Amino acid sequence: MSTLPEDFISKYTRLLGNESIDFFKAFDGPVQKAYRINPLKANTDLLDTPNDGQVPYGQWGFFGAVSGHSISHVTGVVYSQEPSAQFVGETVRPEPGERILDLAAAPGGKTTHLAAFMQQKGLLWSNEIFLNRAKILSENVERMGLQNSVVSSHTPAELSVKLPQYFDKILLDAPCSGEGMFRKNITAIKQWHKDFPQELAELQREILHEAVKMLRPGGQIIYSTCTFSPEEDEQMIAWLMSEYPEFTLKAINKPQDTYISDGQPAWADKQFTDGQVDQSKTIDQEVLKKTARLWPQRLNGEGHFVAKLEKSPNVPLSDHIVKPLKPIELNSEQQKLMTSFVSESFVSFQLDKRQFTLFGDRLYLAPVGTPDISGMKILRLGIEMGTFKKNRFEPAHALALAMHPDEFVQKYNMTTDDWAKFVHGDVIRPDSGASLKKGWVLMVANGNGAGWGRYVDGQIKNFFPKGLRFMVKQTHSDLLEDDMY
């Protein structure tokens, strides 16, 4: 408690009253590690990740620390994610076939959670304004084997011009003052000052203005923060409903015994924001109980706020028509190489209304229903199939992670020793019982694709990406920091 800013202590002593004692004590408690299992993978049995019990509101969530060098992590079977953050994806619960936008998606925790519900069907558009963070997002989308995701790096205003009224659901896990991360992130404490929540609230309103434009009539916006601040939570929802009366607040399922609390209607009043304009008078404040708050003194996790808003289906449709992705044609040499690779490598291969597209020499299989991306900054478009090189086609690491091993003609189930060699980049000499022919081989660990090898002259040449290689040696430093987002 002594490390917390005095203004923060004063504010939440006033807001929480007697409960503030337990609230401040919680900051001295241990940080709870957790993760999600990825149901998109062929085998979700864990070899090397502890199971310390299930997160009570998440069907795929479990307590326990994840090693970044574990088979479970490297093959995308688990995603390290703070337990309270997992409630957000459970609230969105997209349906297979929907168009979903994760507007501030990096590093990818909530995007990959949404993908689990979608079962590779529909369109999951994941955006991050900062390019370096968007690259991390793209890497996590690849590792988790997503086939229906588009990863972009745009401002919300740039995106809303391209995709008006396009999405069925939009998740805005808003950039916020980060008070809910104080227990695990000393940087969040150092950057906080008494006016910081209001400064972030101004940014949140700007982003929400653009999100509203991209939501179809009848669609939903799920708004979340990892802060306790009323300015960024209840007051933000009160403002949105006042500014856009076509939105209604929907009740969030708060399962019994999870200790998830209702939002605080009284906190929408200006008396809690040191004289800010009261936006709550134009709405029924009591509806704010439909929002959800996760408090560290009440449950096994950090601080979070979640709200679900629905847009009226009677809002007029936009005149702007979003055009479909422009088709591309492979040249004769590319077509020959691709046909050869598919026939030699796949048991069967169906496009199912999907289409190929090229980024330079890199070939992608775009999700069904992808819109025109002309002039956009796209980092990933569905599955990266591979790269055309001189007289050959080299499959992408993403392809090995995205497909079920049974879809490939040649696969090699690695032993523990093979795994250590593979992730280190070494050549592997398969046992005498392996029946392999010259060509590409899917390298399999614990029933899931882990990367590519090429069998030549009795050995498997290693194609595990150089930037991902490591020496197998479990150390404390291998443990991942939980992903709040």
C-alpha positions as CSV (number, residue, x, y, z in Angstrom):
1,M,0.0,0.0,0.0
2,S,2.9,2.3,0.7
3,T,3.9,2.3,-3.0
4,L,0.5,3.5,-4.2
5,P,0.0,7.2,-5.0
6,E,-1.5,9.3,-2.3
7,D,-4.2,10.7,-4.6
8,F,-5.1,7.1,-5.6
9,I,-5.4,6.1,-1.9
10,S,-7.5,9.1,-1.1
11,K,-9.8,8.6,-4.0
12,Y,-10.6,4.9,-3.4
13,T,-10.9,5.4,0.4
14,R,-13.7,7.8,-0.4
15,L,-15.3,5.6,-3.1
16,L,-15.1,2.2,-1.3
17,G,-15.5,3.3,2.3
18,N,-14.9,0.4,4.7
19,E,-14.1,-2.0,1.9
20,S,-11.1,0.1,1.0
21,I,-9.1,-1.6,3.7
22,D,-9.4,-5.0,2.0
23,F,-9.0,-3.3,-1.4
24,F,-5.6,-1.9,-0.5
25,K,-4.5,-5.1,1.2
26,A,-5.1,-6.9,-2.1
27,F,-2.2,-5.0,-3.7
28,D,0.2,-6.7,-1.4
29,G,-1.1,-10.2,-2.3
30,P,0.4,-12.6,-4.9
31,V,-0.3,-12.2,-8.6
32,Q,-2.4,-15.2,-9.8
33,K,-1.1,-16.9,-12.9
34,A,-3.5,-18.4,-15.4
35,Y,-3.9,-19.5,-19.0
36,R,-6.5,-20.7,-21.5
37,I,-6.5,-23.9,-23.4
38,N,-6.9,-23.5,-27.2
39,P,-9.8,-25.7,-28.4
40,L,-8.8,-25.1,-32.1
41,K,-5.8,-27.5,-31.7
42,A,-6.0,-31.2,-32.6
43,N,-4.9,-32.3,-29.1
44,T,-5.5,-30.2,-26.0
45,D,-4.1,-32.6,-23.4
46,L,-1.2,-30.8,-21.6
47,L,2.1,-32.4,-21.2
48,D,4.1,-29.7,-19.4
49,T,1.8,-27.1,-18.0
50,P,0.4,-27.3,-14.5
51,N,-3.3,-27.3,-13.8
52,D,-4.1,-25.6,-10.5
53,G,-7.8,-25.5,-11.0
54,Q,-10.3,-24.0,-13.4
55,V,-11.1,-20.3,-13.7
56,P,-14.7,-20.3,-12.5
57,Y,-16.2,-18.3,-15.4
58,G,-14.2,-19.6,-18.3
59,Q,-14.7,-23.0,-19.9
60,W,-11.1,-23.0,-21.2
61,G,-9.4,-21.1,-18.3
62,F,-7.1,-22.7,-15.7
63,F,-4.9,-21.4,-13.0
64,G,-1.2,-22.1,-13.3
65,A,2.0,-20.6,-14.7
66,V,3.0,-21.2,-18.4
67,S,6.6,-21.7,-19.5
68,G,7.4,-20.0,-22.8
69,H,9.5,-23.0,-23.8
70,S,6.9,-25.6,-23.1
71,I,5.5,-27.8,-25.8
72,S,2.0,-26.5,-24.9
73,H,3.0,-22.9,-25.4
74,V,5.2,-23.3,-28.5
75,T,2.5,-25.3,-30.4
76,G,-0.3,-22.9,-29.4
77,V,-2.2,-25.1,-27.1
78,V,-2.1,-22.6,-24.2
79,Y,-2.2,-18.8,-24.0
80,S,-1.0,-17.2,-20.7
81,Q,-3.8,-14.8,-19.7
82,E,-4.6,-13.2,-16.4
83,P,-7.9,-14.7,-15.0
84,S,-10.0,-11.5,-14.8
85,A,-9.1,-10.7,-18.4
86,Q,-10.6,-14.0,-19.4
87,F,-14.1,-12.7,-18.4
88,V,-14.1,-10.3,-21.3
89,G,-14.0,-12.9,-24.0
90,E,-16.7,-14.9,-22.1
91,T,-18.9,-11.8,-22.3
92,V,-18.4,-11.2,-26.0
93,R,-19.0,-14.9,-26.9
94,P,-19.1,-14.5,-30.7
95,E,-20.9,-17.0,-32.8
96,P,-19.3,-19.0,-35.7
97,G,-19.9,-17.1,-38.9
98,E,-20.1,-13.6,-37.4
99,R,-17.9,-10.6,-38.3
100,I,-16.0,-9.6,-35.2
101,L,-13.7,-6.6,-34.6
102,D,-11.1,-6.5,-31.8
103,L,-10.3,-2.9,-32.1
104,A,-7.3,-2.6,-29.7
105,A,-6.2,-6.2,-29.9
106,A,-2.5,-6.4,-29.0
107,P,-0.9,-8.5,-27.7
108,G,-3.7,-11.0,-28.6
109,G,-5.2,-12.5,-25.5
110,K,-8.7,-11.5,-26.2
111,T,-8.5,-12.0,-29.9
112,T,-7.4,-15.6,-29.5
113,H,-10.1,-16.2,-26.9
114,L,-12.8,-14.9,-29.4
115,A,-11.3,-17.2,-32.0
116,A,-12.0,-20.2,-29.8
117,F,-15.7,-19.5,-29.9
118,M,-15.8,-18.9,-33.6
119,Q,-14.3,-22.3,-34.5
120,Q,-12.5,-20.9,-37.6
121,K,-15.8,-19.7,-39.1
122,G,-16.6,-16.1,-39.9
123,L,-14.2,-13.1,-39.9
124,L,-12.2,-12.0,-36.9
125,W,-10.5,-8.7,-37.6
126,S,-7.8,-7.8,-35.1
127,N,-6.4,-4.3,-35.1
128,E,-3.6,-2.5,-33.3
129,I,-2.6,1.1,-33.9
130,F,1.0,0.7,-32.9
131,L,2.9,-1.4,-35.5
132,N,5.4,-2.9,-33.1
133,R,2.6,-4.2,-30.9
134,A,0.6,-5.3,-34.0
135,K,3.6,-7.5,-34.9
136,I,3.4,-9.2,-31.5
137,L,-0.4,-9.6,-32.1
138,S,0.3,-11.2,-35.5
139,E,2.8,-13.7,-33.9
140,N,0.3,-14.8,-31.3
141,V,-2.4,-15.2,-33.9
142,E,0.0,-17.4,-35.8
143,R,1.0,-19.5,-32.8
144,M,-2.6,-20.2,-31.8
145,G,-3.4,-21.4,-35.3
146,L,-6.1,-18.9,-36.3
147,Q,-7.4,-19.4,-39.9
148,N,-10.1,-16.7,-40.0
149,S,-8.2,-13.7,-38.7
150,V,-7.1,-10.5,-40.3
151,V,-4.5,-8.5,-38.5
152,S,-4.2,-4.8,-39.3
153,S,-2.4,-1.7,-37.9
154,H,-4.7,1.4,-38.3
155,T,-6.2,4.2,-36.2
156,P,-9.8,3.6,-35.4
157,A,-10.7,6.6,-37.7
158,E,-8.8,5.1,-40.6
159,L,-10.6,1.8,-40.1
160,S,-14.1,3.3,-39.8
161,V,-13.8,4.9,-43.2
162,K,-13.1,1.6,-44.8
163,L,-15.5,-0.6,-42.8
164,P,-18.7,1.4,-41.9
165,Q,-21.5,-0.7,-40.3
166,Y,-19.5,-3.8,-41.1
167,F,-19.2,-5.8,-37.8
168,D,-21.7,-7.8,-35.8
169,K,-19.8,-7.3,-32.6
170,I,-16.9,-5.0,-31.6
171,L,-14.7,-5.5,-28.6
172,L,-13.0,-2.4,-27.4
173,D,-10.6,-3.3,-24.6
174,A,-9.8,0.3,-24.2
175,P,-6.4,1.9,-23.5
176,C,-6.8,2.9,-19.9
177,S,-5.1,4.2,-16.7
178,G,-4.3,0.6,-15.8
179,E,-5.2,0.8,-12.1
180,G,-6.2,-2.9,-12.3
181,M,-2.6,-3.8,-13.1
182,F,-1.0,-2.0,-10.2
183,R,-0.4,-5.3,-8.3
184,K,1.7,-6.8,-11.1
185,N,3.0,-3.7,-13.0
186,I,5.1,-1.1,-11.2
187,T,5.2,1.0,-14.4
188,A,1.5,1.4,-14.2
189,I,1.8,2.9,-10.7
190,K,4.6,5.2,-11.7
191,Q,2.7,6.7,-14.7
192,W,-0.5,7.3,-12.7
193,H,-1.5,10.8,-11.5
194,K,-4.8,12.2,-10.4
195,D,-5.7,13.6,-13.8
196,F,-4.6,10.5,-15.7
197,P,-8.0,8.7,-15.7
198,Q,-9.7,11.8,-17.2
199,E,-7.0,12.1,-19.9
200,L,-7.6,8.5,-20.9
201,A,-11.4,9.0,-20.8
202,E,-11.0,11.6,-23.5
203,L,-9.1,9.1,-25.7
204,Q,-11.7,6.4,-25.0
205,R,-14.5,8.7,-26.2
206,E,-12.6,9.3,-29.4
207,I,-12.2,5.6,-30.0
208,L,-15.8,4.8,-29.2
209,H,-17.0,7.5,-31.7
210,E,-15.3,5.5,-34.4
211,A,-16.4,2.1,-33.1
212,V,-20.0,3.2,-33.3
213,K,-19.6,3.9,-37.0
214,M,-18.3,0.4,-37.7
215,L,-21.1,-1.5,-35.9
216,R,-24.1,-2.8,-37.9
217,P,-27.7,-2.0,-36.7
218,G,-28.5,-4.6,-34.1
219,G,-24.9,-5.3,-33.3
220,Q,-23.1,-5.1,-30.0
221,I,-20.1,-3.2,-28.5
222,I,-18.4,-4.8,-25.6
223,Y,-16.4,-2.2,-23.8
224,S,-13.8,-3.2,-21.2
225,T,-11.0,-1.7,-19.2
226,C,-8.4,-2.9,-16.6
227,T,-9.0,0.1,-14.4
228,F,-11.2,0.9,-11.4
229,S,-11.7,4.5,-12.4
230,P,-15.4,5.6,-12.6
231,E,-14.3,8.2,-15.2
232,E,-13.3,5.4,-17.6
233,D,-16.0,2.9,-16.5
234,E,-19.5,3.8,-15.4
235,Q,-19.2,7.4,-16.6
236,M,-17.9,6.3,-20.0
237,I,-21.0,4.1,-20.4
238,A,-23.3,6.9,-19.2
239,W,-21.7,9.2,-21.7
240,L,-22.0,6.7,-24.6
241,M,-25.7,6.1,-23.9
242,S,-26.3,9.9,-23.7
243,E,-24.4,10.6,-26.9
244,Y,-25.9,7.7,-28.8
245,P,-29.5,7.0,-27.5
246,E,-29.8,4.2,-30.1
247,F,-27.7,2.0,-27.6
248,T,-29.2,0.0,-24.8
249,L,-27.2,-1.7,-22.0
250,K,-27.5,-5.5,-21.9
251,A,-27.2,-7.6,-18.8
252,I,-23.9,-9.5,-18.4
253,N,-24.0,-13.0,-17.1
254,K,-22.3,-13.1,-13.7
255,P,-22.2,-16.7,-12.6
256,Q,-22.9,-17.5,-9.0
257,D,-19.9,-17.9,-6.7
258,T,-17.6,-16.0,-9.0
259,Y,-17.8,-12.8,-6.9
260,I,-18.2,-10.7,-10.0
261,S,-19.9,-7.5,-8.9
262,D,-22.5,-5.2,-10.5
263,G,-21.3,-1.8,-11.8
264,Q,-21.8,1.2,-9.5
265,P,-24.7,3.5,-10.7
266,A,-23.8,6.2,-8.2
267,W,-20.3,6.5,-9.6
268,A,-21.7,8.0,-12.8
269,D,-22.4,11.2,-10.8
270,K,-20.1,14.2,-11.0
271,Q,-19.4,14.1,-7.2
272,F,-17.0,11.2,-7.9
273,T,-15.1,13.0,-10.6
274,D,-14.1,16.3,-9.0
275,G,-16.5,18.5,-10.9
276,Q,-16.7,16.9,-14.3
277,V,-19.9,17.3,-16.3
278,D,-22.6,14.8,-15.2
279,Q,-23.6,12.7,-18.2
280,S,-25.8,10.4,-16.3
281,K,-28.9,12.6,-16.0
282,T,-30.1,11.7,-19.4
283,I,-30.2,8.0,-18.7
284,D,-31.6,5.7,-16.0
285,Q,-28.6,5.3,-13.7
286,E,-29.8,2.0,-12.4
287,V,-29.1,0.3,-15.7
288,L,-25.4,0.6,-14.9
289,K,-25.9,-2.3,-12.6
290,K,-25.9,-4.4,-15.8
291,T,-22.1,-3.7,-16.2
292,A,-19.6,-5.9,-14.4
293,R,-16.7,-5.1,-12.1
294,L,-14.0,-7.6,-11.0
295,W,-12.3,-6.6,-7.8
296,P,-9.0,-8.1,-6.6
297,Q,-10.2,-8.2,-3.0
298,R,-13.2,-10.3,-4.0
299,L,-11.8,-12.8,-6.5
300,N,-8.7,-14.5,-7.6
301,G,-7.5,-12.0,-10.2
302,E,-6.8,-8.4,-11.0
303,G,-9.2,-5.5,-11.6
304,H,-11.5,-5.3,-14.7
305,F,-14.7,-3.6,-15.9
306,V,-16.9,-4.9,-18.7
307,A,-20.1,-3.5,-20.3
308,K,-22.2,-4.8,-23.2
309,L,-24.2,-2.4,-25.3
310,E,-26.6,-3.2,-28.2
311,K,-27.3,-0.9,-31.1
312,S,-30.9,-0.5,-32.2
313,P,-31.8,-2.6,-35.4
314,N,-33.7,0.4,-36.6
315,V,-30.7,2.6,-37.3
316,P,-30.6,3.5,-41.0
317,L,-28.1,1.6,-43.2
318,S,-25.0,3.3,-44.5
319,D,-24.9,4.1,-48.3
320,H,-21.3,2.9,-48.3
321,I,-20.9,-0.5,-49.8
322,V,-17.9,-2.5,-48.5
323,K,-16.5,-4.4,-51.5
324,P,-15.2,-7.9,-51.4
325,L,-11.5,-8.9,-51.5
326,K,-10.1,-8.5,-55.1
327,P,-9.2,-11.9,-56.5
328,I,-5.7,-12.6,-57.7
329,E,-4.4,-15.0,-60.2
330,L,-1.1,-16.9,-59.7
331,N,1.2,-16.9,-62.7
332,S,1.8,-20.2,-64.5
333,E,5.0,-20.9,-62.5
334,Q,3.4,-20.1,-59.2
335,Q,0.4,-22.2,-60.1
336,K,2.6,-25.2,-61.0
337,L,4.6,-24.9,-57.7
338,M,1.4,-24.6,-55.6
339,T,-0.4,-27.4,-57.3
340,S,2.6,-29.7,-56.8
341,F,3.0,-28.7,-53.1
342,V,-0.7,-29.3,-52.4
343,S,-0.8,-32.7,-54.2
344,E,2.3,-34.0,-52.5
345,S,1.6,-32.6,-49.0
346,F,-2.1,-32.7,-48.3
347,V,-4.4,-35.7,-47.9
348,S,-7.1,-33.4,-49.2
349,F,-7.3,-29.7,-49.7
350,Q,-10.6,-27.7,-50.0
351,L,-10.8,-24.0,-50.7
352,D,-14.4,-23.7,-49.5
353,K,-15.0,-20.3,-51.1
354,R,-11.7,-19.0,-49.8
355,Q,-9.2,-17.4,-52.1
356,F,-5.5,-17.0,-52.4
357,T,-3.9,-13.6,-52.2
358,L,-0.3,-12.5,-52.5
359,F,1.9,-10.1,-50.4
360,G,5.0,-10.0,-52.6
361,D,6.1,-13.7,-52.9
362,R,4.1,-14.7,-49.8
363,L,0.9,-16.6,-50.4
364,Y,-2.1,-16.3,-48.0
365,L,-5.4,-18.1,-47.9
366,A,-7.9,-15.4,-47.0
367,P,-10.9,-15.9,-44.7
368,V,-14.3,-16.3,-46.3
369,G,-15.9,-12.9,-46.8
370,T,-12.8,-10.9,-46.5
371,P,-13.5,-7.3,-47.6
372,D,-11.3,-5.3,-50.0
373,I,-8.0,-4.4,-48.3
374,S,-6.6,-2.1,-50.9
375,G,-4.5,0.6,-49.4
376,M,-4.6,-0.9,-45.9
377,K,-1.8,-2.0,-43.6
378,I,-2.4,-5.7,-43.2
379,L,0.0,-7.9,-41.3
380,R,-1.8,-11.2,-41.6
381,L,-4.7,-12.4,-43.8
382,G,-6.0,-15.8,-42.8
383,I,-3.4,-18.6,-43.1
384,E,0.0,-17.8,-44.5
385,M,0.5,-20.8,-46.8
386,G,4.1,-20.2,-47.7
387,T,6.6,-18.3,-49.9
388,F,7.4,-18.7,-53.6
389,K,11.2,-19.1,-54.1
390,K,13.3,-19.9,-57.1
391,N,11.9,-23.1,-58.5
392,R,10.2,-24.1,-55.2
393,F,7.5,-23.4,-52.8
394,E,8.4,-23.3,-49.1
395,P,5.5,-23.8,-46.6
396,A,5.0,-21.2,-43.8
397,H,5.4,-22.0,-40.1
398,A,1.9,-20.7,-39.7
399,L,0.5,-23.5,-42.0
400,A,2.0,-26.1,-39.7
401,L,0.3,-24.5,-36.7
402,A,-3.1,-23.9,-38.3
403,M,-4.0,-27.3,-39.7
404,H,-4.8,-30.7,-38.2
405,P,-1.9,-33.1,-38.5
406,D,-4.2,-35.7,-40.2
407,E,-4.6,-33.3,-43.1
408,F,-1.0,-33.8,-44.2
409,V,0.5,-36.8,-46.1
410,Q,3.8,-36.9,-44.2
411,K,4.1,-36.3,-40.5
412,Y,6.7,-37.2,-37.9
413,N,5.8,-37.7,-34.2
414,M,8.8,-36.4,-32.3
415,T,10.3,-38.0,-29.2
416,T,11.5,-35.8,-26.3
417,D,15.0,-35.9,-27.7
418,D,13.7,-35.0,-31.2
419,W,11.8,-32.0,-29.7
420,A,14.9,-30.6,-28.0
421,K,16.8,-30.9,-31.3
422,F,14.0,-29.4,-33.3
423,V,13.5,-26.2,-31.3
424,H,17.2,-25.8,-31.3
425,G,17.4,-25.9,-35.1
426,D,19.3,-29.2,-35.4
427,V,19.0,-31.9,-38.0
428,I,16.8,-34.9,-36.9
429,R,17.5,-38.4,-37.9
430,P,14.2,-40.3,-37.6
431,D,14.1,-43.8,-36.2
432,S,14.2,-46.8,-38.6
433,G,10.5,-47.3,-38.3
434,A,9.6,-44.0,-39.8
435,S,8.2,-44.4,-43.3
436,L,9.1,-41.1,-45.0
437,K,9.7,-40.1,-48.6
438,K,11.7,-37.2,-49.9
439,G,9.8,-34.0,-49.3
440,W,8.1,-31.8,-46.7
441,V,7.2,-33.4,-43.3
442,L,5.0,-31.9,-40.6
443,M,6.8,-32.2,-37.3
444,V,4.4,-33.2,-34.6
445,A,4.7,-32.7,-30.8
446,N,2.0,-34.1,-28.5
447,G,-0.4,-34.5,-31.3
448,N,-0.1,-31.0,-32.8
449,G,1.9,-29.4,-35.6
450,A,5.0,-27.7,-34.4
451,G,6.7,-26.7,-37.7
452,W,8.3,-28.1,-40.8
453,G,11.1,-30.4,-41.7
454,R,12.2,-31.7,-45.1
455,Y,13.2,-35.3,-45.4
456,V,16.3,-35.9,-47.6
457,D,18.8,-38.8,-47.6
458,G,17.7,-40.4,-44.3
459,Q,17.5,-37.2,-42.3
460,I,15.1,-34.3,-41.6
461,K,16.4,-30.9,-42.4
462,N,15.1,-28.4,-39.8
463,F,12.8,-25.5,-40.8
464,F,11.8,-24.3,-37.3
465,P,12.1,-20.5,-37.6
466,K,15.5,-19.2,-36.5
467,G,13.9,-16.4,-34.5
468,L,12.0,-18.9,-32.3
469,R,14.8,-21.3,-31.6
470,F,15.9,-22.1,-28.1
471,M,17.8,-24.7,-26.0
472,V,15.5,-26.9,-23.9
473,K,16.3,-26.1,-20.3
474,Q,13.5,-25.3,-17.9
475,T,14.4,-22.3,-15.8
476,H,12.5,-19.7,-13.8
477,S,13.1,-17.2,-16.6
478,D,11.1,-19.3,-19.0
479,L,7.9,-18.4,-17.2
480,L,5.7,-16.0,-19.1
481,E,4.3,-12.8,-17.6
482,D,0.6,-13.0,-17.6
483,D,-1.2,-11.2,-20.4
484,M,-3.7,-8.8,-19.1
485,Y,-5.2,-8.2,-22.5
